[in-house]
Amino acid sequence: MIISASRRTDIPAFYADWCMRRIEERYVLVRNPMNPRQVSRVDLSPEAVDGIVFWTKNPAPMLGRLDRLRDYAYYFQFTLNAYGEDMEPRLPAWTARADTFRALADAVGKERVVWRYDPILLSPTYTVDHHLRSFERLARQLSGYTDKCVISFLDFYPKISDAVRALGIIPISDEQKRRIAGSLSEIAFSCGLVLETCAEAIDLSDIGIGYARCVDDRLLSRISGRPVKAGKDKNQRPACGCAASVDVGAYDTCPHGCRYCYANRSKAMVEANRRGYEAASPLLCGRLIEGDRVTERKG
């Protein structure tokens, strides 16, 4: 079983204490986002877990305690973008996060840190030229500290449509995607990086850009030194290449407040859920209540 921690929230940035407590106690409880009264008990013992994929924009709180993960194969998907406070209002400066990226790679090895430059969006402020300049600046900073960069283009989810309109974000055509990706690929190659796309239907193989497998059983096999076999994740979008995994996070719990994010419905809901956070609870941001049905998750 592969653990995803997490597409739904930034566990390394905000819930590192909780995460390490779950690793210590060897299990976690997860509410079904479609049926919250249904709760899964997920075995986190090293014998049950093939690997852990951490998704984050700021893993600084986990530095200094990575030794607690020594019994697990794991790696980080580290998102580092070119946006300002208008898009990512509660993130540290990109320079500080670049320092964190390099420190993390020094601690765990560059193979275990995948750079994500996503989502790419276009607006009067964030033009194609802005992305090319910013991507090159970041690529130079991260060269030698990762092997790969994964890109994606903003999807216009209904729950972010109001924010998208207010910020002047415009749709990106396939022709524009091809031009942007081609330019980014040239920059990445010059910095010794492979460029791949995440959940993009457009085929860019003719310009040397492949499809990413962000939850990657092959990478976990290399890290662990043993076979890790997982089928394709049928719960993701058709273009997603990820291996099947169990997500242990919860929606509406990430305080970063990124304006393009699909994982939060409102700031008020995030604040309400955060008030229920206890590092000792087996559930993220809450506890079991009467009527909850707990079942063992088999993978």
C-alpha atoms as a printed R data frame, in Angstrom:
    type eleno elety resid chain resno       x      y       z
1   ATOM     1    CA   MET     A     1   0.000  0.000   0.000
2   ATOM     2    CA   ILE     A     2   1.268  3.472  -0.946
3   ATOM     3    CA   ILE     A     3   0.360  6.377   1.333
4   ATOM     4    CA   SER     A     4  -0.372  9.803  -0.161
5   ATOM     5    CA   ALA     A     5   0.211 12.588   2.364
6   ATOM     6    CA   SER     A     6  -1.585 14.427   0.900
7   ATOM     7    CA   ARG     A     7  -3.307 15.807  -2.187
8   ATOM     8    CA   ARG     A     8  -5.975 17.259   0.130
9   ATOM     9    CA   THR     A     9  -3.808 19.423   2.397
10  ATOM    10    CA   ASP     A    10  -0.196 20.294   3.205
11  ATOM    11    CA   ILE     A    11   0.679 17.810   5.944
12  ATOM    12    CA   PRO     A    12   4.438 18.593   6.082
13  ATOM    13    CA   ALA     A    13   3.802 22.345   6.438
14  ATOM    14    CA   PHE     A    14   1.001 22.318   9.029
15  ATOM    15    CA   TYR     A    15   0.610 18.851  10.491
16  ATOM    16    CA   ALA     A    16   4.136 17.512  10.916
17  ATOM    17    CA   ASP     A    17   3.575 16.825  14.641
18  ATOM    18    CA   TRP     A    18   0.422 14.862  13.841
19  ATOM    19    CA   CYS     A    19   2.161 12.993  11.028
20  ATOM    20    CA   MET     A    20   5.046 11.906  13.212
21  ATOM    21    CA   ARG     A    21   2.635 10.838  15.949
22  ATOM    22    CA   ARG     A    22   0.772  8.668  13.412
23  ATOM    23    CA   ILE     A    23   4.056  7.126  12.263
24  ATOM    24    CA   GLU     A    24   4.942  6.392  15.902
25  ATOM    25    CA   GLU     A    25   1.546  4.828  16.658
26  ATOM    26    CA   ARG     A    26   1.502  2.969  13.330
27  ATOM    27    CA   TYR     A    27  -2.040  3.824  12.229
28  ATOM    28    CA   VAL     A    28  -4.241  6.690  11.059
29  ATOM    29    CA   LEU     A    29  -7.989  7.279  10.752
30  ATOM    30    CA   VAL     A    30  -9.317  8.915   7.577
31  ATOM    31    CA   ARG     A    31 -12.825 10.186   6.882
32  ATOM    32    CA   ASN     A    32 -14.307  9.428   3.476
33  ATOM    33    CA   PRO     A    33 -14.735 12.893   1.893
34  ATOM    34    CA   MET     A    34 -17.886 11.712   0.103
35  ATOM    35    CA   ASN     A    35 -19.363 10.058   3.211
36  ATOM    36    CA   PRO     A    36 -17.827 11.610   6.356
37  ATOM    37    CA   ARG     A    37 -19.437  9.125   8.763
38  ATOM    38    CA   GLN     A    38 -17.461  6.366   7.058
39  ATOM    39    CA   VAL     A    39 -13.957  6.214   8.556
40  ATOM    40    CA   SER     A    40 -11.052  4.031   7.434
41  ATOM    41    CA   ARG     A    41  -8.399  2.739   9.783
42  ATOM    42    CA   VAL     A    42  -5.162  2.612   7.802
43  ATOM    43    CA   ASP     A    43  -2.244  0.476   8.971
44  ATOM    44    CA   LEU     A    44   0.964  2.537   8.889
45  ATOM    45    CA   SER     A    45   3.346 -0.172  10.028
46  ATOM    46    CA   PRO     A    46   6.441 -0.498   7.823
47  ATOM    47    CA   GLU     A    47   5.313 -4.000   6.849
48  ATOM    48    CA   ALA     A    48   2.033 -2.650   5.442
49  ATOM    49    CA   VAL     A    49   3.366  0.495   3.740
50  ATOM    50    CA   ASP     A    50   5.257  0.250   0.446
51  ATOM    51    CA   GLY     A    51   6.071  3.937   0.566
52  ATOM    52    CA   ILE     A    52   4.897  7.455   1.401
53  ATOM    53    CA   VAL     A    53   4.512 10.362  -1.005
54  ATOM    54    CA   PHE     A    54   4.527 13.761   0.701
55  ATOM    55    CA   TRP     A    55   2.951 16.712  -1.161
56  ATOM    56    CA   THR     A    56   4.003 20.129   0.108
57  ATOM    57    CA   LYS     A    57   4.849 23.756  -0.553
58  ATOM    58    CA   ASN     A    58   6.873 24.141   2.625
59  ATOM    59    CA   PRO     A    59   8.324 21.046   4.332
60  ATOM    60    CA   ALA     A    60  10.515 23.110   6.687
61  ATOM    61    CA   PRO     A    61   8.696 21.785   9.813
62  ATOM    62    CA   MET     A    62   9.777 18.242   8.915
63  ATOM    63    CA   LEU     A    63  13.461 19.023   8.640
64  ATOM    64    CA   GLY     A    64  15.304 17.770  11.685
65  ATOM    65    CA   ARG     A    65  12.962 14.839  12.294
66  ATOM    66    CA   LEU     A    66  13.249 12.902   9.058
67  ATOM    67    CA   ASP     A    67  15.101 10.195  10.970
68  ATOM    68    CA   ARG     A    68  11.690  9.061  12.259
69  ATOM    69    CA   LEU     A    69  10.908  7.932   8.712
70  ATOM    70    CA   ARG     A    70  13.960  5.690   8.490
71  ATOM    71    CA   ASP     A    71  11.850  2.514   8.290
72  ATOM    72    CA   TYR     A    72   9.952  3.761   5.222
73  ATOM    73    CA   ALA     A    73  10.581  4.455   1.560
74  ATOM    74    CA   TYR     A    74   9.384  7.996   0.891
75  ATOM    75    CA   TYR     A    75   9.844 11.058  -1.271
76  ATOM    76    CA   PHE     A    76   8.520 14.607  -1.557
77  ATOM    77    CA   GLN     A    77   6.546 16.370  -4.264
78  ATOM    78    CA   PHE     A    78   7.671 19.952  -3.548
79  ATOM    79    CA   THR     A    79   5.694 22.724  -5.263
80  ATOM    80    CA   LEU     A    80   7.680 25.917  -5.839
81  ATOM    81    CA   ASN     A    81   5.957 28.439  -8.091
82  ATOM    82    CA   ALA     A    82   6.527 31.933  -9.428
83  ATOM    83    CA   TYR     A    83   3.534 33.652  -7.834
84  ATOM    84    CA   GLY     A    84   3.194 36.507  -5.372
85  ATOM    85    CA   GLU     A    85   0.944 37.109  -2.382
86  ATOM    86    CA   ASP     A    86  -2.018 37.802  -4.657
87  ATOM    87    CA   MET     A    87  -2.024 34.082  -5.545
88  ATOM    88    CA   GLU     A    88  -0.238 32.467  -2.598
89  ATOM    89    CA   PRO     A    89  -0.940 34.820   0.318
90  ATOM    90    CA   ARG     A    90   0.417 32.828   3.239
91  ATOM    91    CA   LEU     A    91   3.563 31.198   1.919
92  ATOM    92    CA   PRO     A    92   7.126 32.136   2.871
93  ATOM    93    CA   ALA     A    93   9.115 33.974   0.205
94  ATOM    94    CA   TRP     A    94  10.243 31.814  -2.705
95  ATOM    95    CA   THR     A    95  13.887 32.420  -1.732
96  ATOM    96    CA   ALA     A    96  13.305 30.892   1.702
97  ATOM    97    CA   ARG     A    97  11.492 27.914   0.181
98  ATOM    98    CA   ALA     A    98  14.314 27.411  -2.318
99  ATOM    99    CA   ASP     A    99  16.668 27.238   0.658
100 ATOM   100    CA   THR     A   100  14.353 24.650   2.239
101 ATOM   101    CA   PHE     A   101  14.307 22.671  -1.012
102 ATOM   102    CA   ARG     A   102  18.084 22.483  -1.076
103 ATOM   103    CA   ALA     A   103  18.270 21.604   2.631
104 ATOM   104    CA   LEU     A   104  15.730 18.803   2.133
105 ATOM   105    CA   ALA     A   105  17.636 17.420  -0.863
106 ATOM   106    CA   ASP     A   106  20.871 17.506   1.130
107 ATOM   107    CA   ALA     A   107  19.138 15.568   3.923
108 ATOM   108    CA   VAL     A   108  17.381 12.858   1.910
109 ATOM   109    CA   GLY     A   109  19.025 12.872  -1.544
110 ATOM   110    CA   LYS     A   110  17.912 14.634  -4.698
111 ATOM   111    CA   GLU     A   111  16.072 11.550  -6.013
112 ATOM   112    CA   ARG     A   112  13.615 11.940  -3.132
113 ATOM   113    CA   VAL     A   113  12.677 15.552  -3.940
114 ATOM   114    CA   VAL     A   114  10.616 16.204  -7.087
115 ATOM   115    CA   TRP     A   115  10.133 19.841  -8.068
116 ATOM   116    CA   ARG     A   116   6.601 20.808  -9.082
117 ATOM   117    CA   TYR     A   117   6.045 24.009 -11.043
118 ATOM   118    CA   ASP     A   118   2.270 23.937 -11.057
119 ATOM   119    CA   PRO     A   119  -0.295 24.985 -11.783
120 ATOM   120    CA   ILE     A   120   0.750 27.254 -14.619
121 ATOM   121    CA   LEU     A   121  -1.834 30.008 -15.105
122 ATOM   122    CA   LEU     A   122  -1.938 33.066 -17.342
123 ATOM   123    CA   SER     A   123  -3.220 36.507 -16.391
124 ATOM   124    CA   PRO     A   124  -2.268 40.146 -17.054
125 ATOM   125    CA   THR     A   125   0.240 39.793 -14.188
126 ATOM   126    CA   TYR     A   126   1.470 36.276 -14.875
127 ATOM   127    CA   THR     A   127   2.345 36.304 -18.537
128 ATOM   128    CA   VAL     A   128   4.250 33.758 -20.582
129 ATOM   129    CA   ASP     A   129   7.399 35.885 -20.273
130 ATOM   130    CA   HIS     A   130   6.964 36.000 -16.503
131 ATOM   131    CA   HIS     A   131   6.824 32.212 -16.327
132 ATOM   132    CA   LEU     A   132   9.858 31.746 -18.527
133 ATOM   133    CA   ARG     A   133  11.941 34.179 -16.466
134 ATOM   134    CA   SER     A   134  10.749 32.786 -13.147
135 ATOM   135    CA   PHE     A   135  11.130 29.158 -14.172
136 ATOM   136    CA   GLU     A   136  14.700 29.751 -15.303
137 ATOM   137    CA   ARG     A   137  15.534 31.562 -12.060
138 ATOM   138    CA   LEU     A   138  14.152 28.665 -10.007
139 ATOM   139    CA   ALA     A   139  15.704 25.978 -12.220
140 ATOM   140    CA   ARG     A   140  19.135 27.524 -11.740
141 ATOM   141    CA   GLN     A   141  18.569 27.633  -7.970
142 ATOM   142    CA   LEU     A   142  17.470 23.979  -7.819
143 ATOM   143    CA   SER     A   143  19.876 22.499 -10.360
144 ATOM   144    CA   GLY     A   144  21.780 19.657  -8.725
145 ATOM   145    CA   TYR     A   145  19.165 19.283  -5.987
146 ATOM   146    CA   THR     A   146  16.546 17.359  -7.964
147 ATOM   147    CA   ASP     A   147  16.382 15.232 -11.083
148 ATOM   148    CA   LYS     A   148  12.956 16.215 -12.359
149 ATOM   149    CA   CYS     A   149  10.390 18.977 -12.675
150 ATOM   150    CA   VAL     A   150   6.680 18.283 -13.120
151 ATOM   151    CA   ILE     A   151   4.397 20.905 -14.657
152 ATOM   152    CA   SER     A   152   0.665 21.215 -15.117
153 ATOM   153    CA   PHE     A   153  -1.707 23.900 -16.370
154 ATOM   154    CA   LEU     A   154  -4.545 25.291 -14.270
155 ATOM   155    CA   ASP     A   155  -7.822 23.385 -14.473
156 ATOM   156    CA   PHE     A   156 -10.904 25.577 -14.155
157 ATOM   157    CA   TYR     A   157 -12.682 23.694 -11.358
158 ATOM   158    CA   PRO     A   158 -16.180 25.040 -10.528
159 ATOM   159    CA   LYS     A   159 -15.252 25.708  -6.888
160 ATOM   160    CA   ILE     A   160 -12.466 28.145  -7.910
161 ATOM   161    CA   SER     A   161 -14.309 29.792 -10.813
162 ATOM   162    CA   ASP     A   162 -15.131 32.995  -8.899
163 ATOM   163    CA   ALA     A   163 -11.524 33.471  -7.809
164 ATOM   164    CA   VAL     A   164 -10.307 32.726 -11.331
165 ATOM   165    CA   ARG     A   165 -12.552 35.407 -12.830
166 ATOM   166    CA   ALA     A   166 -11.642 37.969 -10.172
167 ATOM   167    CA   LEU     A   167  -7.926 37.511 -10.830
168 ATOM   168    CA   GLY     A   168  -8.238 37.852 -14.595
169 ATOM   169    CA   ILE     A   169  -7.002 34.322 -15.237
170 ATOM   170    CA   ILE     A   170  -7.578 33.195 -18.808
171 ATOM   171    CA   PRO     A   171  -7.867 29.703 -20.328
172 ATOM   172    CA   ILE     A   172  -4.756 28.302 -22.012
173 ATOM   173    CA   SER     A   173  -5.143 26.692 -25.420
174 ATOM   174    CA   ASP     A   174  -3.327 23.496 -26.397
175 ATOM   175    CA   GLU     A   175  -1.200 25.542 -28.809
176 ATOM   176    CA   GLN     A   176  -0.143 27.847 -25.959
177 ATOM   177    CA   LYS     A   177   0.544 24.864 -23.702
178 ATOM   178    CA   ARG     A   178   2.798 23.370 -26.355
179 ATOM   179    CA   ARG     A   179   4.771 26.608 -26.782
180 ATOM   180    CA   ILE     A   180   5.137 27.204 -23.055
181 ATOM   181    CA   ALA     A   181   6.089 23.599 -22.301
182 ATOM   182    CA   GLY     A   182   8.609 23.569 -25.133
183 ATOM   183    CA   SER     A   183  10.359 26.665 -23.785
184 ATOM   184    CA   LEU     A   184  10.344 25.317 -20.238
185 ATOM   185    CA   SER     A   185  11.772 22.023 -21.456
186 ATOM   186    CA   GLU     A   186  14.731 23.801 -23.049
187 ATOM   187    CA   ILE     A   187  15.429 25.617 -19.792
188 ATOM   188    CA   ALA     A   188  15.050 22.430 -17.742
189 ATOM   189    CA   PHE     A   189  17.414 20.512 -20.032
190 ATOM   190    CA   SER     A   190  20.046 23.253 -19.723
191 ATOM   191    CA   CYS     A   191  19.853 22.818 -15.931
192 ATOM   192    CA   GLY     A   192  20.107 19.027 -16.038
193 ATOM   193    CA   LEU     A   193  16.419 18.414 -15.305
194 ATOM   194    CA   VAL     A   194  13.848 16.133 -16.928
195 ATOM   195    CA   LEU     A   195  10.478 17.828 -17.560
196 ATOM   196    CA   GLU     A   196   7.191 15.901 -17.328
197 ATOM   197    CA   THR     A   197   3.508 16.834 -17.257
198 ATOM   198    CA   CYS     A   198   0.962 15.991 -14.563
199 ATOM   199    CA   ALA     A   199  -2.513 14.842 -15.636
200 ATOM   200    CA   GLU     A   200  -2.349 16.707 -18.952
201 ATOM   201    CA   ALA     A   201  -4.142 15.080 -21.884
202 ATOM   202    CA   ILE     A   202  -1.984 16.870 -24.449
203 ATOM   203    CA   ASP     A   203   0.779 14.683 -25.899
204 ATOM   204    CA   LEU     A   204   4.136 16.484 -25.821
205 ATOM   205    CA   SER     A   205   6.350 13.459 -26.426
206 ATOM   206    CA   ASP     A   206   7.467 14.863 -29.783
207 ATOM   207    CA   ILE     A   207   9.244 17.681 -27.925
208 ATOM   208    CA   GLY     A   208  10.741 15.351 -25.330
209 ATOM   209    CA   ILE     A   209   8.204 15.807 -22.529
210 ATOM   210    CA   GLY     A   210   6.681 12.680 -21.031
211 ATOM   211    CA   TYR     A   211   3.838 11.991 -18.636
212 ATOM   212    CA   ALA     A   212   4.607 12.063 -14.923
213 ATOM   213    CA   ARG     A   213   3.617  9.395 -12.446
214 ATOM   214    CA   CYS     A   214   3.505 11.600  -9.363
215 ATOM   215    CA   VAL     A   215   2.654  8.704  -7.076
216 ATOM   216    CA   ASP     A   216   5.379  6.551  -8.549
217 ATOM   217    CA   ASP     A   217   5.698  2.894  -7.619
218 ATOM   218    CA   ARG     A   218   8.854  2.665  -9.754
219 ATOM   219    CA   LEU     A   219  10.600  5.395  -7.772
220 ATOM   220    CA   LEU     A   220   9.560  3.809  -4.493
221 ATOM   221    CA   SER     A   221  10.992  0.510  -5.743
222 ATOM   222    CA   ARG     A   222  14.335  2.180  -6.414
223 ATOM   223    CA   ILE     A   223  14.338  3.904  -3.031
224 ATOM   224    CA   SER     A   224  13.364  0.788  -1.076
225 ATOM   225    CA   GLY     A   225  15.389 -1.673  -3.102
226 ATOM   226    CA   ARG     A   226  12.449 -4.045  -3.410
227 ATOM   227    CA   PRO     A   227   9.557 -4.469  -5.831
228 ATOM   228    CA   VAL     A   228   6.570 -2.177  -5.337
229 ATOM   229    CA   LYS     A   229   3.618 -3.073  -7.514
230 ATOM   230    CA   ALA     A   230   0.511 -0.925  -7.674
231 ATOM   231    CA   GLY     A   231  -2.139 -0.579 -10.338
232 ATOM   232    CA   LYS     A   232  -3.221  2.704 -11.890
233 ATOM   233    CA   ASP     A   233  -5.226  4.959  -9.585
234 ATOM   234    CA   LYS     A   234  -8.774  4.747 -10.940
235 ATOM   235    CA   ASN     A   235  -9.978  7.556  -8.658
236 ATOM   236    CA   GLN     A   236  -7.970 10.231 -10.466
237 ATOM   237    CA   ARG     A   237  -8.542 12.003 -13.776
238 ATOM   238    CA   PRO     A   238  -8.135  9.860 -16.923
239 ATOM   239    CA   ALA     A   239  -4.851 11.560 -17.882
240 ATOM   240    CA   CYS     A   240  -3.336 10.967 -14.439
241 ATOM   241    CA   GLY     A   241  -0.570  8.368 -14.470
242 ATOM   242    CA   CYS     A   242  -0.353  7.858 -10.709
243 ATOM   243    CA   ALA     A   243  -0.188  4.490  -9.040
244 ATOM   244    CA   ALA     A   244  -3.003  3.675  -6.623
245 ATOM   245    CA   SER     A   245  -2.568  5.113  -3.153
246 ATOM   246    CA   VAL     A   246  -4.436  5.813   0.088
247 ATOM   247    CA   ASP     A   247  -4.734  9.513   0.915
248 ATOM   248    CA   VAL     A   248  -4.569 10.266   4.643
249 ATOM   249    CA   GLY     A   249  -5.355 13.988   4.485
250 ATOM   250    CA   ALA     A   250  -8.583 16.001   4.705
251 ATOM   251    CA   TYR     A   251 -10.039 18.753   2.545
252 ATOM   252    CA   ASP     A   252 -10.639 22.258   3.939
253 ATOM   253    CA   THR     A   253  -7.653 22.086   6.289
254 ATOM   254    CA   CYS     A   254  -4.834 23.921   4.441
255 ATOM   255    CA   PRO     A   255  -4.151 27.493   5.643
256 ATOM   256    CA   HIS     A   256  -1.892 28.444   2.719
257 ATOM   257    CA   GLY     A   257  -4.921 30.056   1.081
258 ATOM   258    CA   CYS     A   258  -3.698 29.735  -2.500
259 ATOM   259    CA   ARG     A   259  -6.319 31.395  -4.680
260 ATOM   260    CA   TYR     A   260  -6.283 28.682  -7.361
261 ATOM   261    CA   CYS     A   261  -6.582 25.730  -4.929
262 ATOM   262    CA   TYR     A   262  -9.333 23.128  -5.358
263 ATOM   263    CA   ALA     A   263  -8.904 21.603  -1.870
264 ATOM   264    CA   ASN     A   264 -10.536 24.366   0.193
265 ATOM   265    CA   ARG     A   265 -14.124 25.543  -0.084
266 ATOM   266    CA   SER     A   266 -13.640 28.646   2.059
267 ATOM   267    CA   LYS     A   267 -11.319 30.317   4.542
268 ATOM   268    CA   ALA     A   268 -14.044 29.995   7.192
269 ATOM   269    CA   MET     A   269 -14.212 26.215   6.780
270 ATOM   270    CA   VAL     A   270 -10.438 25.926   7.061
271 ATOM   271    CA   GLU     A   271 -10.446 27.991  10.247
272 ATOM   272    CA   ALA     A   272 -13.287 25.915  11.712
273 ATOM   273    CA   ASN     A   273 -11.532 22.638  10.946
274 ATOM   274    CA   ARG     A   274  -8.234 23.918  12.282
275 ATOM   275    CA   ARG     A   275  -9.875 24.593  15.640
276 ATOM   276    CA   GLY     A   276 -10.460 20.846  15.861
277 ATOM   277    CA   TYR     A   277  -6.812 19.959  15.270
278 ATOM   278    CA   GLU     A   278  -5.077 17.902  17.936
279 ATOM   279    CA   ALA     A   279  -1.701 16.344  17.216
280 ATOM   280    CA   ALA     A   280  -2.641 13.341  19.365
281 ATOM   281    CA   SER     A   281  -5.860 12.545  17.484
282 ATOM   282    CA   PRO     A   282  -5.736  9.679  14.967
283 ATOM   283    CA   LEU     A   283  -7.981 11.814  12.718
284 ATOM   284    CA   LEU     A   284  -6.673 14.971  11.094
285 ATOM   285    CA   CYS     A   285  -8.606 17.967  12.477
286 ATOM   286    CA   GLY     A   286 -11.229 16.132  14.483
287 ATOM   287    CA   ARG     A   287 -12.147 13.132  16.575
288 ATOM   288    CA   LEU     A   288 -14.499 10.217  16.225
289 ATOM   289    CA   ILE     A   289 -18.107 11.007  17.124
290 ATOM   290    CA   GLU     A   290 -21.155  8.876  17.795
291 ATOM   291    CA   GLY     A   291 -22.416  7.257  14.610
292 ATOM   292    CA   ASP     A   292 -19.033  7.028  12.874
293 ATOM   293    CA   ARG     A   293 -18.380  3.649  11.267
294 ATOM   294    CA   VAL     A   294 -14.751  2.563  11.367
295 ATOM   295    CA   THR     A   295 -13.528 -0.167   9.039
296 ATOM   296    CA   GLU     A   296 -10.062 -1.514   8.338
297 ATOM   297    CA   ARG     A   297  -8.595 -0.285   5.047
298 ATOM   298    CA   LYS     A   298  -6.945 -3.132   3.182
299 ATOM   299    CA   GLY     A   299  -5.070 -1.055   0.613
